[in-house]
Amino acid sequence: MKIIDLRTRCVAIPLNAQLRHNTGVHPGYFLRTILEIITDEGVVGLGEVGGGDQRGALQKLKPRIVGEDPFHLERIKLKVLRSIYYMSNARLYAAIEMACLDIQGKVLNRPLSDLLGGRVRDEVPFIAYLFWRYDRPGDGRHDETAEDLADFCVELHETLGVNAMKLKAGVMAPKEEVRVLELCRQQLGDDFGLRIDPNGLWSVQTAVQMGHRLEDLNIEYFEDPSWGLEGNAAVRKQIRIPIATNMYPARFDDLAPAIRMGSVDIVLTDIHYWEGPRGVKDLVAVCNTFNLGVAMHSGAEFGIELAAMIHTASTIPTMNFAGDAHYHYLTDDIIEGGLMRYENGCIKVPTGPGLGVSLDEDKMTFYEKYYEEKGDYYARFHQDPYRPDWFPTVGGM
């Protein structure tokens, strides 16, 4: 079996609100580049990657993988990821690996999870991922107070069945953001999981002060409280809350220094940062060696990547945290059957061969046109439509 072609398309799907974060705003839609790898036997593998329009970047790699066997992932990885350091891009390789594993599963008539050692759970729990919203559904208002987000968390708990939350912080005043978790604890009880993620925006001093306030809430973890390996290490030394990260480290080059420095207790796995589903398994092996916890990061994925995330998470015995997902903000999906369903806060592991999902071509056509209308907001930076002169300031809080 040989790879004979690589096709790429860019699609955008509307959200039910604009989502604020500390470097801007997702402007009412997410966009993804969808990858199809075609073999000489007619088997097609699906992949997905974010970060804006990646069609051109993936097409540059096409000559390197055409003619390769999709089962020979070590060789493909060397040709795609390891050849030229200044062109190294784990995200692009991960999308290719995802598609090749989809092909392998289809050829073997086995789900992707079986290629990673087999699942140890049949469903994966997810969280209520909370963002400060502009133009929220129903009333069109903006989230302005901790009460707004606590009410939203209760709504997601009741409608999706989720039993943990994470606040994307670094948007409002730190004390107001901490108050969100305090209200959630009051309203949802001691067993409801709480997390907060300023994405490294807070100064060490602010992160320590807020951390001391959070200690009595018994939260699951404090994610990227301050900037970089040094910032996380400095905060970790001064508070009694586990420190998690999807930023530092977010690649194998930084993993050893992070462990030596004592920067982290829990690493959030990510298929794209950590070089595909097999790379995530490599990461977990290192974390197990050093008794670090593992959780799962979300990158605003659609159904193809979410399926890959679920397959991967289902094979990791030590992944005891509910996974991140932006998925409940999407109004639709590009896979057949539409949006995957939450049941008691979980999404079931797909059981079909490979990823177990297929593209809905009518929706692909529709959302390709929608992307053409809306454009690549990564290319123009994550602007804030209600604060045109605003820009992010690391350590400014």
C-alpha positions in Angstrom: 0.0 0.0 0.0 1.3 3.5 -0.9 0.1 7.0 -0.4 -0.7 8.6 -3.8 -2.3 11.9 -2.9 -3.0 14.4 -0.1 -6.0 16.7 -0.2 -6.6 19.7 2.1 -9.7 21.8 2.7 -10.4 24.6 5.2 -13.8 24.8 6.9 -15.3 27.1 9.6 -18.3 26.3 11.9 -20.3 29.0 13.8 -20.2 29.0 17.6 -23.1 30.0 19.9 -21.1 33.0 21.3 -17.8 34.8 20.9 -15.2 33.4 23.3 -12.8 35.6 25.1 -9.3 34.6 26.1 -6.2 36.5 27.2 -4.8 37.0 23.7 -8.1 38.0 22.0 -11.4 36.6 21.0 -12.6 33.6 18.9 -15.0 35.7 16.7 -18.1 33.5 16.7 -16.6 30.6 14.7 -13.8 28.0 14.8 -11.8 27.0 11.7 -9.9 23.9 10.9 -7.9 22.4 8.0 -9.1 19.0 7.1 -6.7 16.5 5.6 -7.4 13.5 3.4 -4.6 11.0 2.6 -5.4 8.8 -0.3 -3.8 5.4 -1.0 -3.4 3.3 -4.1 -5.9 0.8 -2.7 -8.6 3.5 -2.4 -8.5 3.8 1.4 -8.8 7.4 2.6 -7.5 8.5 6.0 -8.8 11.7 7.7 -6.8 14.2 9.7 -7.4 17.7 11.2 -5.3 20.6 12.4 -6.0 24.0 13.8 -4.1 27.3 14.0 -5.5 28.9 10.9 -5.4 27.9 7.2 -2.8 25.1 7.0 -3.5 24.0 3.4 -0.4 25.5 2.0 1.9 24.2 4.7 0.5 20.7 4.3 0.8 20.7 0.5 4.5 21.6 0.9 4.9 18.3 2.7 3.0 16.3 0.0 6.1 15.4 -2.0 7.7 13.9 1.1 4.9 11.4 1.8 3.6 10.5 -1.6 4.9 7.0 -2.3 5.3 6.1 1.4 3.5 3.2 3.1 1.0 4.7 5.7 2.0 1.9 8.1 5.6 3.2 8.1 5.1 6.1 10.5 8.6 6.2 11.8 9.9 6.9 8.3 7.2 9.4 7.6 7.9 11.1 10.8 11.6 11.5 9.9 10.7 12.9 6.5 8.1 15.3 7.8 9.1 16.4 11.3 12.8 15.7 11.8 14.5 16.8 8.5 14.9 20.6 8.8 14.7 22.1 12.3 13.4 25.5 11.3 10.6 23.9 9.4 9.7 21.4 12.1 6.0 21.5 12.9 4.6 18.9 15.2 1.0 20.0 14.5 1.3 19.2 10.8 3.0 15.9 11.4 0.2 15.0 13.9 -2.5 15.6 11.4 -0.6 13.3 9.0 -0.1 10.6 11.6 -3.8 10.8 12.5 -4.8 10.2 8.9 -2.3 7.3 8.5 -3.6 5.7 11.7 -7.2 6.1 10.3 -6.0 4.2 7.2 -4.4 1.5 9.2 -7.5 1.0 11.3 -9.7 0.8 8.1 -7.3 -1.7 6.5 -7.2 -3.9 9.6 -10.9 -3.3 10.4 -10.0 -2.3 14.0 -10.7 1.0 15.8 -7.7 3.4 16.2 -7.7 2.7 20.0 -6.6 -0.9 19.2 -3.6 0.4 17.4 -2.5 2.3 20.6 -2.8 -0.7 22.9 -6.5 -1.1 23.3 -9.0 1.0 25.3 -9.4 0.7 29.0 -12.6 2.7 29.1 -15.5 2.8 26.7 -16.3 6.5 27.2 -14.3 9.6 28.1 -15.6 12.3 30.5 -15.3 15.9 29.6 -15.5 19.2 31.4 -17.6 22.4 31.3 -15.0 24.6 29.7 -16.0 28.2 30.6 -15.0 31.3 28.6 -16.1 34.8 29.2 -18.5 35.3 26.3 -19.5 38.1 24.1 -23.0 38.0 22.4 -24.0 34.9 24.4 -27.0 32.9 23.2 -30.5 33.7 24.4 -30.1 37.3 25.5 -27.2 38.5 23.4 -25.5 40.0 26.5 -21.9 39.7 27.5 -20.6 37.8 30.5 -19.5 40.4 33.0 -19.6 39.0 36.5 -18.6 35.8 38.3 -22.3 35.0 38.7 -22.7 34.9 34.9 -20.2 32.2 34.5 -21.2 30.2 37.6 -24.8 30.1 36.2 -23.4 28.9 32.9 -21.4 26.2 34.7 -24.6 25.0 36.4 -26.4 25.0 33.1 -23.7 22.8 31.5 -23.8 20.5 34.5 -27.5 20.1 34.1 -27.7 19.8 30.3 -24.5 17.8 29.5 -24.0 16.0 32.8 -20.4 17.2 33.2 -18.9 17.0 36.7 -15.9 19.3 36.4 -15.1 22.7 34.9 -12.2 24.9 33.8 -12.2 28.7 33.6 -10.2 30.3 30.8 -8.9 33.1 32.9 -6.7 36.2 32.2 -9.6 38.2 30.9 -11.2 39.9 33.9 -9.7 41.0 37.2 -8.0 38.0 38.9 -10.1 38.2 42.0 -13.3 38.2 40.0 -12.1 35.1 38.1 -11.3 33.3 41.3 -14.7 34.2 42.5 -16.2 32.1 39.6 -14.6 29.0 41.2 -15.8 30.0 44.7 -19.4 30.3 43.4 -19.2 27.0 41.5 -18.0 25.3 44.7 -20.9 26.7 46.6 -23.5 25.8 44.0 -22.2 22.4 42.8 -20.7 20.9 45.9 -17.4 19.5 47.1 -17.2 16.7 44.5 -17.4 19.0 41.5 -14.0 19.4 39.9 -12.6 22.9 39.6 -9.7 24.2 37.5 -8.5 27.6 36.3 -6.1 28.6 33.4 -4.7 32.1 33.0 -2.5 30.8 30.1 0.6 32.2 31.8 -0.7 35.8 31.8 -0.6 36.5 35.6 2.6 37.7 37.3 4.1 35.3 39.8 3.0 37.6 42.6 -0.6 37.6 41.4 -0.7 33.9 40.7 0.6 33.2 44.3 -2.0 35.5 45.8 -4.8 33.9 43.8 -3.4 30.5 44.5 -3.6 31.0 48.3 -7.3 32.0 47.8 -7.9 28.9 45.8 -6.2 26.5 48.2 -9.3 26.1 50.4 -11.4 25.1 47.4 -9.4 21.9 46.9 -9.2 22.5 43.1 -8.0 19.8 40.8 -5.2 22.0 39.4 -3.9 25.5 38.6 -3.0 25.5 34.9 -0.1 27.7 33.6 -0.5 30.3 36.4 2.5 32.4 35.2 4.8 32.6 32.2 7.2 29.9 31.2 9.0 27.1 33.1 10.5 29.5 35.6 7.1 31.2 36.3 5.3 27.9 36.9 8.2 26.6 39.1 8.2 29.8 41.2 4.4 29.6 41.8 4.5 25.8 42.5 7.0 26.4 45.3 4.7 28.8 47.1 1.2 27.3 46.9 -0.4 24.0 47.9 -2.2 23.3 44.6 -1.0 21.0 41.7 0.4 22.9 38.8 -0.6 21.8 35.3 0.4 22.9 31.9 -0.3 22.8 28.2 2.2 25.5 27.5 5.5 24.8 29.4 6.4 22.2 28.5 4.4 21.6 25.3 7.1 19.7 23.4 9.6 17.0 24.2 12.5 19.5 24.1 11.2 21.2 27.2 10.0 18.1 29.1 13.3 17.2 30.8 14.1 20.8 32.0 10.5 21.1 33.3 10.9 17.9 35.4 14.4 19.0 36.7 13.1 22.5 37.7 10.0 21.2 39.3 7.7 23.3 37.1 4.8 20.9 36.8 2.7 18.2 38.4 0.3 17.5 35.6 0.9 17.6 31.8 -2.0 18.1 29.5 -1.6 15.9 26.5 -2.3 17.3 23.1 -2.2 15.3 19.8 -0.8 18.2 17.9 1.8 19.6 20.4 3.1 16.1 21.2 3.5 14.7 17.7 0.3 12.7 17.2 -1.5 9.9 19.1 1.7 7.8 19.3 3.6 10.8 20.6 1.0 11.3 23.3 1.6 7.7 24.4 5.4 8.4 24.5 4.7 11.5 26.7 2.5 9.4 29.1 5.3 6.9 29.5 7.7 9.7 30.6 5.0 11.1 32.9 4.5 7.7 34.5 8.2 7.3 35.0 8.3 10.6 37.0 4.9 10.2 38.7 3.4 13.2 36.9 -0.3 13.3 36.2 -1.7 13.5 32.7 -4.9 15.3 31.5 -6.1 16.2 28.0 -5.9 19.6 26.3 -8.5 20.9 23.8 -7.5 22.9 20.7 -11.0 24.0 19.4 -11.3 20.7 17.5 -14.0 19.4 15.2 -15.2 15.8 15.1 -12.2 14.2 13.3 -9.7 15.3 15.9 -12.1 14.9 18.8 -12.5 11.2 17.7 -8.7 10.9 17.7 -8.5 12.5 21.2 -11.1 10.1 22.5 -9.5 7.1 21.1 -6.1 8.1 22.5 -7.5 9.0 26.0 -9.4 5.7 26.1 -6.0 3.8 26.1 -4.3 5.7 28.9 -5.0 4.1 32.3 -3.5 7.0 34.3 -5.7 9.7 32.7 -8.0 10.2 35.6 -9.0 13.8 34.8 -12.0 14.7 32.6 -10.8 16.0 29.3 -11.0 19.6 28.0 -13.3 20.3 25.1 -14.6 23.4 23.4 -17.1 21.1 21.6 -20.2 22.3 23.4 -19.7 25.8 21.8 -20.0 24.4 18.3 -23.4 24.6 16.5 -22.7 21.8 14.1 -20.0 19.4 12.9 -18.6 18.2 9.6 -18.9 14.5 10.4 -21.8 12.2 9.4 -24.4 12.3 12.1 -23.5 15.8 13.3 -22.3 16.6 16.7 -21.2 13.8 19.0 -23.5 13.4 21.9 -22.7 13.9 25.6 -24.1 11.2 27.9 -23.7 11.8 31.6 -20.8 14.2 30.8 -19.1 11.6 28.6 -18.6 10.9 24.9 -18.4 7.3 23.8 -15.3 5.9 22.1 -16.2 5.4 18.4 -16.3 1.7 17.6 -15.9 1.7 13.8 -12.6 1.0 12.0 -10.0 3.7 12.2 -11.2 6.9 13.7 -14.8 5.6 13.4 -16.1 8.9 11.8 -16.7 9.9 8.2 -17.0 13.3 6.5 -20.4 14.7 5.6 -19.7 16.0 2.2 -22.7 18.3 2.1 -21.6 19.9 5.3 -18.0 20.1 4.1 -19.2 22.1 1.0 -21.4 24.4 3.2 -18.7 25.1 5.7 -16.0 25.6 3.1 -18.1 28.4 1.7 -18.7 29.7 5.2 -14.9 29.8 5.8 -14.4 31.7 2.5 -17.0 34.3 3.7 -15.5 34.7 7.1 -11.7 34.2 6.6 -8.8 33.2 8.7 -8.9 35.2 11.9 -5.5 33.7 12.9 -4.0 35.6 10.0 -5.3 38.9 11.4 -4.7 38.1 15.1 -7.3 37.4 17.6 -8.8 40.9 17.8 -11.3 42.1 20.4 -14.3 43.6 18.5 -15.5 45.6 21.5 -12.0 47.0 22.4 -10.3 47.8 19.0 -7.2 49.2 20.6 -6.7 46.4 23.1 -3.6 44.0 23.0 -2.4 41.4 25.5 0.2 42.1 28.1 1.9 39.2 29.8 2.4 39.7 33.5 0.2 42.7 33.5 -2.2 41.3 36.1 
